[in-house]
Structures are given as structure tokens and as C-alpha cells.
Amino acid sequence: MGLSETILAAMIGAMATVSAAVFQLVHAWRSRKVDTRPKKGTTLRSALAVLALMVASAAGGFLFSEFLKQRNAEDMRAMRDELKELRAFIAEGRAQAAGDAAGAQAAAGVMPIAMEGVEDTVESIAYVPACRRTDAATACAEADAQRIALCGTVPSYARVDRIELFAQPDAVQNPWESHQAAFEQDLGGARFTGKSFEYAQANDLKAVCVNFMQWSSEHPHIARILVQYGFGDAPKPAEQPVEGAQSDGHAPAVIAADGRPAIPSAASLATPVSTR
């Protein structure tokens, strides 16, 4: 019931005292006679009996209190042992966490070396509808071209190695390899123009973009860029193909534009899709 040792001892002593008093009353009532003269030695025996019961009650309460004290001491000893084990376990966990953090920092420190030679690609695809003038009888000219920018998002610390350009008319699902293009190449009413450019994005990212224009009134165009990037030291610059010539299989590496082109609106940007 959660009683303290002092209360238990007092209760034991009180019950012993009440028991002794009741015993004396019962004994006196049974031995009562008509002669009310006190007998010699009765009072002394009663006092001795009560004193003996009180001493026995006090001894019992003391022994019970010592028993509870011993049990509490054992409980405290067991609790201390558990706390020591828990403290040792926590210290071991902290040491292991510190070792893991040190290993992670060491791995982060050598990240550029570990990523040396690692390459990846990101692509961007846009559908550009056919050009329509207010005068339906007149076809669009290059001055009426619709202009968009295709952008691929890469890590800001990545090295852009190559940009491959593709364009094909309509929504015919032909292999992209057969529709590879180059900057300023006439694609039948469409063309990739200018040079590639970059701009920073949030969260350590950057966008690599290429301008595309489409003025064909006969059919839409599907434009695609494939940005290949890596990490580590930049590779040796490759020879640039002559403008307007067909690419041998790869578009030129990224060259920063002389003047930063105007960043297109969000509606004209195609959503990049990462590929492995």
C-alpha cells in the first residue's frame, strides 16, 4: 500500500498493546470473584505481562523495519547496477556514432576522387506545334519562328562534357539516333541556334540550356537535348565541327555564351528527365 517503515512499526506496536489490554481484561473478567479484595501479586504480574508484550512488539517492529531497510538497500544496489550498464551502453553507442560520423566525413572528403570518371546524362524534350499566322494562306517565315529553350538540370559542381541535339517532325516515334542535329543546322523549318548557356538553380544545381526555334507551318517538331556530364578534372577540349554540318554522332561540348541569353519563361521550359 506504500506505507512507510515508521507507520508500519507504529501499527505493529499499537496492535500489540491493544492485544495485551484485551488479554488482561479477559483474564481479569474470568478470575473475578465475589471477594473484591485485591490479591497479592496480581497487579505486578499484570504489569510485567504488559511490559513483556510491549517489548516483544517493539522488537518485532524493529526487526520488520530492518527487513524492509535491507530489501530497499538490495533494490537500490540492483538499480545502480542497471544504471551502470545503461551508462556503459550509451557510451558505447556514442563512440560508435562518433566513429560512423568520422567515417562519413572521411568519405565526404574523398568524394571528388571517388567520383573521378563517373558519368551521367540528363535529357529534356519539348513538343513545338506548327507555326500559324493570322493569314492562313501565307506560310510562316523564319522571322515568325516560335522560340523555346530546352534545359537539363545537373549538379552545380558537375563538369558538362557534351550536349547532343535531336529533332524530328511530328510525333512519329522514330529512333532518336537517326535524327541527330547540330547547331544552326536547317531541320526543315526548325533549328538549334546560338550556343549553350547555363544558369544557377537552388540546392546546388544548375541548368544547361539550348535555344530552339521552329517556324514550319507544315508540321510540328519534337526537340530533344541530351546533356552528358561527369566529375573530376575537365577533359581535353574536342575540335568543334563546322557550323551547319551534320554531327558525327556527338554535339560540341558546352561553350559559355559571349553574352548571357535572356532566360525563357517557365511555360517554355521543358521538364528534364534524368536517365541512367
Secondary structure as GFF3:
##gff-version 3
##sequence-region A 1 276
A	DSSP	alpha_helix	5	30	.	.	.	ID=ss1
A	DSSP	alpha_helix	42	109	.	.	.	ID=ss2
A	DSSP	alpha_helix	111	114	.	.	.	ID=ss3
A	DSSP	beta_strand	119	128	.	.	.	ID=ss4
A	DSSP	three_ten_helix	142	144	.	.	.	ID=ss5
A	DSSP	beta_strand	146	155	.	.	.	ID=ss6
A	DSSP	beta_strand	159	169	.	.	.	ID=ss7
A	DSSP	three_ten_helix	176	179	.	.	.	ID=ss8
A	DSSP	beta_strand	180	181	.	.	.	ID=ss9
A	DSSP	beta_strand	190	201	.	.	.	ID=ss10
A	DSSP	beta_strand	205	214	.	.	.	ID=ss11
A	DSSP	beta_strand	221	230	.	.	.	ID=ss12
A	DSSP	three_ten_helix	266	268	.	.	.	ID=ss13
A	DSSP	beta_strand	272	275	.	.	.	ID=ss14
###
